[in-house]
Amino acid sequence: MPDAVLSPRTTLQNAERTPLLGALLRTLRGSIRRPVNPAVRDAAALRELANRYRDTDRGFAADLFSAADRHEETARANRPGSAADRRR
């Protein structure tokens, strides 16, 4: 019977159990993460709020979802290198 083959994920999970290697892996993962665009973060918060009102006030929830979409689109249009930015 062949030996068990460890997947990369299993190997990383085992490595995280070693304190020094685990700390190094957590540091590397943290440095790789891209910063979150504030407009995306704000829109996500609006959608979360809209989901809370979805059952009790559908109109208000719909307005919040629309506001989140507009906020993202405006931010996308105003970012450097966008088509709107090139027209200025």
For each residue, the residues with C-beta under 8 A, 3 or more apart:
1:
2: 5
3:
4:
5: 2
6: 10 11 14
7: 10 11
8: 11 12
9: 12 13
10: 6 7 13 14
11: 6 7 8 14 15
12: 8 9 15 16 25
13: 9 10 16 17
14: 6 10 11 17 18
15: 11 12 18 21 22 25
16: 12 13 21 22 25 26
17: 13 14 22
18: 14 15 21 22
19: 22 23
20: 23 24
21: 15 16 18 24 25
22: 15 16 17 18 19 25 26
23: 19 20 26 27
24: 20 21 27 28
25: 12 15 16 21 22 28 29
26: 16 22 23 29 30
27: 23 24 30 31
28: 24 25 31 32
29: 25 26 32 33
30: 26 27 33
31: 27 28
32: 28 29
33: 29 30
34:
35:
36: 40 41
37: 40 41 75
38: 41 42 75
39: 42 43 71 72 74 75 76
40: 36 37 43 44 72 75
41: 36 37 38 44 45
42: 38 39 45 46 68 71
43: 39 40 46 47 68 69 71 72
44: 40 41 47 48 68
45: 41 42 48 49
46: 42 43 49 50 64 65 67 68 71
47: 43 44 50 51 64 65 68
48: 44 45 51 52
49: 45 46 52 53 64
50: 46 47 53 54 60 61 62 64 65 68
51: 47 48 54 61
52: 48 49
53: 49 50 56 57 58 60 61 64
54: 50 51 58 61
55: 58
56: 53
57: 53 60 61
58: 53 54 55 61 62
59: 62 63
60: 50 53 57 63 64
61: 50 51 53 54 57 58 64 65
62: 50 58 59 65 66
63: 59 60 66 67
64: 46 47 49 50 53 60 61 67 68
65: 46 47 50 61 62 68 69
66: 62 63 69 70
67: 46 63 64 70 71
68: 42 43 44 46 47 50 64 65 71 72
69: 43 65 66 72 73
70: 66 67 73 74
71: 39 42 43 46 67 68 74 75
72: 39 40 43 68 69 75 76
73: 69 70 76 77
74: 39 70 71 77 78
75: 37 38 39 40 71 72 78 79
76: 39 72 73 79 82
77: 73 74 82 83 84
78: 74 75 82 84 85
79: 75 76 82 85
80: 85
81: 85 86
82: 76 77 78 79 85 86
83: 77 86 87
84: 77 78 87 88
85: 78 79 80 81 82 88
86: 81 82 83
87: 83 84
88: 84 85
